[in-house]
Amino acid sequence: MLMTSLEKELNKTFSKESILLTPEERYVYSFDASETKEPHKIADAVIFPKNIEDVVNAVKIANKTNTPIICRGAGTNTVGACVPVNGGIVLNFSLMNKILEINPQNMTARVQPGVVIGDLQKEVEKVGLFYPPDPSNLKVSTIGGSIAQNSAGARCFKYGATKDYVIDMLIVMSDGELIRTGSNTIKNAAGYNLGSLFIGSEGTLGIVVEATVKLIPRPQARQVVMAYFDEIEQAVASVNDIIAQKLYPSTIDFMDKNSLTTVEKFYPTGLLCDKSSALIIEIDGDKSYLEAQRQLICDILKSNNCAQLQYSSSEKETENIWAARRSSMAACAKLKPNVTTDDIIVPRNNLAKLVRGVQSICSRHNLTACLVGHVGDGSIHPQIPIDMNDDNEYRQYKLAKSEIYQLAIDLGGTISGEHGVGLEKKDYLPRVVEKGTLDYMRIIKKIFDPKNILNPYKIF
C-alpha cells in the first residue's frame, strides 16, 4: 500500500515504537468510556509522545497536513471528548507520566499530563501534603484529562475542583508554539488569566504538556458517616441543615435505593438496601475535632428522621465505603450490556425535585436509573444501564436524556457540572448558553485554533 502524506511525515519524525498505524491498533484508540453512537471514523494514527518535543512535532505535522489531533489520557471520558470524529492523530499521553517535582516548601507539584491522579495523591501524602480533587476513577484518570474536563469529585464540596489547584501550565498551541499560562506563585495578577480558558476546554484550544498544581496540608484524620433515609426529601433537608450550621464536611455524597442495591450486590460492604437513599458524609481535620464535628452532624441527621447511622472505625473501613461508592458504574454494567452515566447540577434547594424528576422520567421510558452524586454542591449522576443494540430501548434513552437535561435547566441548573460537553452534549448546549456567549466561544476557538485541528467538532 502507498503511504499517505501523513504517514510519511510521521515516519520521518517518530520511531516505529512511538506510532501505531495498523487498522486494528488505530481502532482500539478510537473510542473512550462514553457510550456514544454518534458516527465517527477511526484514528489515522496513534502517537505515544515521550516528551514535549514529541508533542510539538506531532502538532506541527497535524498543522502542515490539516489533520485533526485529539489528546487522550486514560480514555475514561464519558461524553465522547476523546473520539476522533473525522479521524486524525490521537496523542496518547501514557508515556508522559512523570511527577517531575514535589516541592514541600512551596507546597506545589509539577507533573506531566499522563500522571494518574491517585498516584499523585499517594506521593504528596508521603510528605504530609494533599491534592484534593478526586474523580471517582482517580486510580486511572490522569491530570491532563482532569484539566481538560475540569474534573472535581466528591471532595469538591469543601475543597473545590481542578481549576482551583492548577497555577501554571505549559501548552502547545495549534501551530506548535509553546506557551506558559501562569507562574509558580499561588497568586498571579500579571495579565489575563489564560489558564482558566484552557481548563475545561476539552483540548480544543491547546494541549497541556506540563502542569504545576498547588497542594495543601494533609488532614490529620478522616471518618465516614453513612446516613440512611426513608424519604429523599429528608436526606436533602439534612444537607441544607448541615450547611446552614456552617459545618463543612469534606464530602456529602448521595446514593438512591437502586444504586445501593446494585452496588451491594457487586461490591458487598454492608450497605443497607431497604432505604430510599443514603448520604455518605466524610469529615476530616484534627483528631480532636472529628468527634465533635461528627456529633453535631449526627444530631442534624437525626432531627431529619435519619433511619439509621453507620460510622467507619478505621481507615480501611473508610476506604471500603468509598471503593463501593466508586464502583457504582461498574456495578450498573452488570445489569445490561452498556451503561451510560450523566452529569447534571442544580441549586441545592431543588435537589429533591431533580432526583424525583429523573426517577419519574426514567420510569416513564422503562429505564432503570441508579442515582449517585455530590449533593453537597447539587450534582447528580444518573447511571442508566441499557442495551445499545436494542433500537427501541436506545430511542427511549435518548428521549429520557433530553427530558432530564430540560428538567435540570427548568430547576435553575445546567447540563454538566464536571464531565464536560464533548460529542454527547453539544446539541444541548444552546439550551443553557446564550447565543451571544456561544458566539464568543466560537471566536475564541478560531483565534486559538484557526485551522480547527485541535479536537474538532467537540463542544460546538
C-alpha positions, 0 to 999 in steps of 0.5 A: 500500500502507498503511504499517505502524506501523513504517514510519511511525515510521521515516519520521518519524525517518530520511531516505529515504537512511538506510532501505531498505524495498523487498522486494528491498533488505530481502532482500539484508540478510537473510542473512550468510556462514553457510550456514544453512537454518534458516527465517527471514523477511526484514528489515522494514527496513534502517537505515544509522545515521550516528551514535549518535543514529541508533542510539538512535532506531532502538532506541527505535522497535524498543522502542515497536513490539516489533520485533526489531533485529539489528546487522550489520557486514560480514555475514561471520558464519558461524553465522547471528548476523546473520539476522533470524529473525522479521524486524525492523530490521537496523542496518547499521553501514557508515556508522559507520566512523570511527577517531575517535582514535589516541592514541600516548601512551596507546597506545589507539584509539577507533573506531566499530563499522563500522571494518574491522579491517585498516584499523585495523591499517594506521593504528596501524602508521603510528605504530609501534603494533599491534592484534593480533587478526586474523580471517582476513577482517580486510580486511572484518570490522569491530570491532563484529562482532569484539566481538560474536563475540569474534573472535581469529585466528591471532595469538591464540596469543601475543597473545590475542583481542578481549576482551583489547584492548577497555577501554571501550565505549559501548552502547545498551541495549534501551530506548535508554539509553546506557551506558559499560562501562569507562574509558580506563585499561588497568586498571579495578577500579571495579565489575563488569566489564560489558564482558566480558558484552557481548563475545561476546554476539552483540548480544543484550544491547546494541549497541556504538556506540563502542569504545576498544581498547588497542594495543601496540608494533609488532614490529620484524620478522616471518618465516614458517616453513612446516613440512611433515609426513608424519604429523599426529601429528608436526606436533602433537608439534612444537607441544607441543615448541615450547611446552614450550621456552617459545618463543612464536611469534606464530602456529602455524597448521595446514593438512591435505593437502586444504586445501593442495591446494585452496588451491594450486590457487586461490591458487598460492604454492608450497605443497607438496601431497604432505604430510599437513599443514603448520604455518605458524609466524610469529615476530616481535620484534627483528631480532636475535632472529628468527634465533635464535628461528627456529633453535631452532624449526627444530631442534624441527621437525626432531627431529619428522621435519619433511619439509621447511622453507620460510622467507619472505625478505621481507615480501611473501613473508610476506604471500603465505603468509598471503593463501593461508592466508586464502583457504582458504574461498574456495578450498573454494567452488570445489569445490561450490556452498556451503561451510560452515566450523566452529569447534571447540577442544580441549586441545592434547594431543588435537589429533591425535585431533580432526583424525583424528576429523573426517577419519574422520567426514567420510569416513564421510558422503562429505564432503570436509573441508579442515582449517585452524586455530590449533593453537597454542591447539587450534582447528580449522576444518573447511571442508566444501564441499557442495551445499545443494540436494542433500537427501541430501548436506545430511542427511549434513552435518548428521549429520557436524556433530553427530558432530564437535561430540560428538567435540570435547566427548568430547576435553575441548573445546567447540563454538566457540572464536571464531565464536560460537553464533548460529542454527547452534549453539544446539541444541548448546549444552546439550551443553557448558553446564550447565543451571544456567549456561544458566539464568543466561544466560537471566536475564541476557538478560531483565534486559538485554533484557526485551522480547527485541528485541535479536537474538532467538532467537540463542544460546538 
